[in-house]
């Protein structure tokens, strides 16, 4: 019976020894798995740092693009205001041109009238002057004869 008990204890010790070996192997496997996880976490951390630096670069690029876009928008506003000023100036020039054209029409009508008056009036005046000169010439001739 003692021998049976010792055999039983020995068998239990073998069993415990096997279980302890299995636990040690499991612990080694867990340790190895943990090292792999740590390695992968390091790789992921490095990748995250790279992604963050790329994201920062993209954000900076976006900020620069926004600044350039704002500058372009301001330039466009200035160009639009200049175009509006030019359009207003053109409208004023057109209205002045219309006034000048109306004035030119009046001047042309007046000039036509003056020309008509001059045609008839000047010829009449020339005829009167010619008659006066002819009369004065006759008087001069008669006065010379009398002397």
C-alpha angles and dihedrals in degrees: 000000000000088000090052091049091049090048090050092049089046090050090049090049090051089049091048090046090052091047090048089051089049090049091050090049090047090048090050090049090049091048090050090047090049090052090050090049090049090049091049090046089053090050090047090048091052090047090049091051090050091047090049092050090048090047090051090050090049091048090051090049090049091050091051090048090051090051091050091046090051090050090050091048090051090049090050091051090051091048090049092050090049090049090050090051090049091049090051090049090049091051090051091047090049092050090048089048090053090051090048091049091052089048090049090051090053091047091049092050091047091047091051090051092048090049091052091048091046092050094055100027097046093048090049091049091047091051091049091048090048091052091048092049091048090050092048091049090053090049091050091050091049092047090051091051091051094054 
